[in-house]
Each structure stands twice: as structure tokens, then as C-alpha cells.
Amino acid sequence: MNITFIRQDSGSGKETLSICEAGTLFDKMKTETKSGHIMTLRELIESVGTVISLLS
């Protein structure tokens, strides 16, 4: 499964589109070191896991 991210730079207003495999995303989440991001990523993992369970 591919996951698409759209990020907007607050300074320039430019948007960046990135697509990655779910497995790659989970690996990145496991090594994230910024505390604010870790909490958000953990919540995202729970949400994605629930959706995958429902689809199975």
C-alpha cells in the first residue's frame, strides 16, 4: 500500500508531494527522534492499523 503526503512550507508556500510504501513509513516512524512527532506518528500507526484490520 502506498501512502501520499502533501507538505506545505510555511515560508515559501510551496507544496511537496511524496509517496512511500507503508512499510517504509513504519520504519521511519520507529526511528523518529523528535518528541512531538513521535506522539503524532504513534497515533497514525494506530489509525492505519485499524484501517488495515478493517480491510482484511
Secondary structure in CASP SS format (residue, H / E / C, confidence):
PFRMAT SS
TARGET T0000
AUTHOR 0000-0000-0000
METHOD secondary structure of the structure
MODEL  1
M C 1.00
N E 1.00
I E 1.00
T E 1.00
F E 1.00
I E 1.00
R E 1.00
Q E 1.00
D C 1.00
S C 1.00
G C 1.00
S C 1.00
G C 1.00
K C 1.00
E E 1.00
T E 1.00
L E 1.00
S E 1.00
I E 1.00
C E 1.00
E E 1.00
A H 1.00
G H 1.00
T H 1.00
L H 1.00
F H 1.00
D H 1.00
K H 1.00
M H 1.00
K H 1.00
T C 1.00
E C 1.00
T C 1.00
K C 1.00
S H 1.00
G H 1.00
H H 1.00
I H 1.00
M H 1.00
T H 1.00
L H 1.00
R H 1.00
E H 1.00
L H 1.00
I H 1.00
E H 1.00
S H 1.00
V H 1.00
G H 1.00
T H 1.00
V H 1.00
I H 1.00
S H 1.00
L H 1.00
L H 1.00
S C 1.00
END
